[in-house]
C-alpha cells in the first residue's frame, strides 16, 4: 500500500500501531484522524 502522505501512528514505547496512506480529507477524514489519535493515546 503506497500513499503520499503516509501518517504513521506510533505508541509511546515506539511500536507502530497503525499506518494511514494518503491524506485525511474533509469531515470524515477529520473523524478518522481523531479516532486514530484516541486509539494511540489509549495504548500503554
DSSP file (Angstrom, degrees, kcal/mol; ACC not computed):
  #  RESIDUE AA STRUCTURE BP1 BP2  ACC     N-H-->O    O-->H-N    N-H-->O    O-->H-N    TCO  KAPPA ALPHA  PHI   PSI    X-CA   Y-CA   Z-CA
    1    1 A X              0   0    0      0, 0.0     2,-0.4     0, 0.0     0, 0.0   0.000 360.0 360.0 360.0 122.6    0.0    0.0    0.0
    2    2 A X        +     0   0    0     19,-0.1     2,-0.3     2,-0.0    19,-0.1  -0.968 360.0 151.2-124.4 136.0    1.6    3.3   -1.1
    3    3 A X        -     0   0    0     -2,-0.4     2,-0.5    19,-0.1    19,-0.1  -0.961  37.7-110.9-160.7 145.2    0.3    6.8   -0.5
    4    4 A X  S    S+     0   0    0     -2,-0.3    19,-0.3    17,-0.1     2,-0.2  -0.991 101.6  29.0-122.8 124.8    1.6   10.3   -0.1
    5    5 A X  S    S-     0   0    0     -2,-0.5    17,-3.0    17,-0.3     2,-0.5   0.622  81.3-169.4 -76.3 167.3    1.4   11.5    2.5
    6    6 A X  E     -A   21   0A   0     15,-0.2     2,-0.5    -2,-0.2    15,-0.2  -0.995   8.3-152.6-121.2 126.6    1.6    8.5    4.8
    7    7 A X  E     -A   20   0A   0     13,-2.6    13,-2.6    -2,-0.5     2,-0.5  -0.858   6.4-159.3-100.2 130.0    0.8    9.0    8.5
    8    8 A X  E     -A   19   0A   0     -2,-0.5     2,-0.6    11,-0.2    11,-0.2  -0.943   4.5-152.7-111.5 125.0    2.4    6.6   11.0
    9    9 A X  E     -A   18   0A   0      9,-3.0     8,-3.0    -2,-0.5     9,-1.4  -0.880  17.8-172.0-100.2 119.4    0.8    6.3   14.4
   10   10 A X  E     -A   16   0A   0     -2,-0.6     6,-0.2     6,-0.2    -2,-0.0  -0.922  16.9-130.9-118.5 133.6    3.4    5.2   17.0
   11   11 A X    >   -     0   0    0      4,-3.0     3,-2.1    -2,-0.4    30,-0.1  -0.235  36.3 -97.9 -73.7 169.9    2.8    4.2   20.6
   12   12 A X  T 3  S+     0   0    0     28,-0.3    -1,-0.1     1,-0.3    32,-0.1   0.797 125.3  54.3 -60.0 -29.2    4.7    5.7   23.5
   13   13 A X  T 3  S-     0   0    0      2,-0.1    -1,-0.3     1,-0.0    -2,-0.0   0.325 124.1-102.0 -91.0  10.0    7.0    2.7   23.5
   14   14 A X  S <  S+     0   0    0     -3,-2.1     2,-0.3     1,-0.3    -2,-0.1   0.522  73.5 142.1  89.6   6.7    7.8    3.1   19.8
   15   15 A X        -     0   0    0      1,-0.1    -4,-3.0     2,-0.0     2,-0.6  -0.655  55.7-120.3 -83.2 134.8    5.6    0.4   18.4
   16   16 A X  E     +A   10   0A   0     -2,-0.3    -6,-0.2    -6,-0.2     3,-0.1  -0.642  34.5 175.6 -74.3 119.8    3.9    1.2   15.1
   17   17 A X  E     -     0   0A   0     -8,-3.0     2,-0.3    -2,-0.6    -1,-0.2   0.810  59.5  -8.0 -94.3 -36.5    0.2    0.9   15.8
   18   18 A X  E     -A    9   0A   0     -9,-1.4    -9,-3.0     2,-0.0     2,-0.4  -0.993  51.5-147.8-161.5 151.9   -1.3    2.0   12.5
   19   19 A X  E     -A    8   0A   0     -2,-0.3     2,-0.4   -11,-0.2   -11,-0.2  -0.972   8.4-166.0-123.5 142.8   -0.4    3.4    9.1
   20   20 A X  E     -A    7   0A   0    -13,-2.6   -13,-2.6    -2,-0.4     2,-0.3  -0.916   9.8-154.7-129.8 106.4   -2.7    5.6    7.0
   21   21 A X  E     +A    6   0A   0     -2,-0.4   -15,-0.2   -15,-0.2   -17,-0.1  -0.622  61.5  13.5 -79.6 137.2   -1.7    6.1    3.4
   22   22 A X  S    S-     0   0    0    -17,-3.0   -17,-0.3    -2,-0.3   -15,-0.3  -0.154  99.1 -49.0  90.3 173.1   -3.0    9.3    1.8
   23   23 A X        -     0   0    0    -19,-0.3     2,-0.8   -17,-0.1    -2,-0.0  -0.329  44.2-117.8 -80.2 161.2   -4.4   12.5    3.3
   24   24 A X        -     0   0    0     -2,-0.1     2,-0.4    -4,-0.0    -1,-0.1  -0.909  45.5-169.9 -93.8 110.8   -7.2   12.9    5.8
   25   25 A X     >  -     0   0    0     -2,-0.8     4,-1.6     4,-0.0     3,-0.2  -0.882  33.2 -23.4-116.9 135.1   -9.8   14.8    3.8
   26   26 A X  H  > S-     0   0    0     -2,-0.4     4,-2.2     2,-0.2     5,-0.2   0.010 102.5 -41.0  69.1-171.8  -13.0   16.5    4.8
   27   27 A X  H  > S+     0   0    0      1,-0.2     4,-2.2     2,-0.2    -1,-0.2   0.871 138.9  50.5 -60.6 -39.6  -15.2   15.9    7.8
   28   28 A X  H  > S+     0   0    0      1,-0.2     4,-2.4     2,-0.2    -1,-0.2   0.888 109.7  51.5 -67.8 -37.0  -14.9   12.1    7.5
   29   29 A X  H  X S+     0   0    0     -4,-1.6     4,-2.4     2,-0.2    -2,-0.2   0.894 108.7  51.1 -63.6 -40.3  -11.1   12.4    7.3
   30   30 A X  H  X S+     0   0    0     -4,-2.2     4,-2.4     2,-0.2    -2,-0.2   0.911 111.0  48.0 -62.9 -42.8  -11.1   14.6   10.5
   31   31 A X  H  X S+     0   0    0     -4,-2.2     4,-2.4     2,-0.2    -2,-0.2   0.905 111.3  50.4 -65.3 -40.9  -13.2   12.0   12.3
   32   32 A X  H  X S+     0   0    0     -4,-2.4     4,-2.2     2,-0.2    -2,-0.2   0.912 110.7  49.5 -63.4 -42.4  -10.9    9.2   11.2
   33   33 A X  H  X S+     0   0    0     -4,-2.4     4,-2.4     1,-0.2    -2,-0.2   0.930 110.9  49.3 -62.4 -46.2   -7.8   11.1   12.3
   34   34 A X  H  X S+     0   0    0     -4,-2.4     4,-2.5     1,-0.2    -2,-0.2   0.903 109.7  51.8 -60.4 -42.3   -9.4   11.8   15.7
   35   35 A X  H  X S+     0   0    0     -4,-2.4     4,-2.1     1,-0.2    -1,-0.2   0.922 111.5  46.8 -60.7 -43.9  -10.3    8.1   16.2
   36   36 A X  H  X S+     0   0    0     -4,-2.2     4,-2.2     2,-0.2    -2,-0.2   0.891 111.2  51.1 -67.8 -38.7   -6.7    7.0   15.4
   37   37 A X  H  X S+     0   0    0     -4,-2.4     4,-2.3     2,-0.2    -2,-0.2   0.931 111.0  48.3 -63.0 -44.9   -5.2    9.6   17.8
   38   38 A X  H  X S+     0   0    0     -4,-2.5     4,-1.4     1,-0.2    -2,-0.2   0.879 109.7  53.6 -62.5 -37.7   -7.5    8.4   20.6
   39   39 A X  H  X S+     0   0    0     -4,-2.1     4,-0.8     1,-0.2    -1,-0.2   0.916 110.0  46.9 -62.6 -44.1   -6.6    4.8   19.8
   40   40 A X  H >< S+     0   0    0     -4,-2.2     3,-0.7     1,-0.2   -28,-0.3   0.904 109.8  53.3 -65.3 -41.1   -2.9    5.7   20.1
   41   41 A X  H 3< S+     0   0    0     -4,-2.3    -1,-0.2     1,-0.2    -2,-0.2   0.776 105.1  55.3 -67.2 -25.7   -3.4    7.6   23.4
   42   42 A X  H 3< S+     0   0    0     -4,-1.4    -1,-0.2    -3,-0.2    -2,-0.2   0.731  87.3  99.2 -77.1 -22.6   -5.2    4.6   24.9
   43   43 A X    <<        0   0    0     -4,-0.8   -31,-0.2    -3,-0.7   -26,-0.0  -0.387 360.0 360.0 -67.9 140.1   -2.2    2.3   24.2
   44   44 A X              0   0    0     -2,-0.1    -1,-0.1   -33,-0.1    -3,-0.0   0.332 360.0 360.0-116.3 360.0    0.1    1.7   27.2
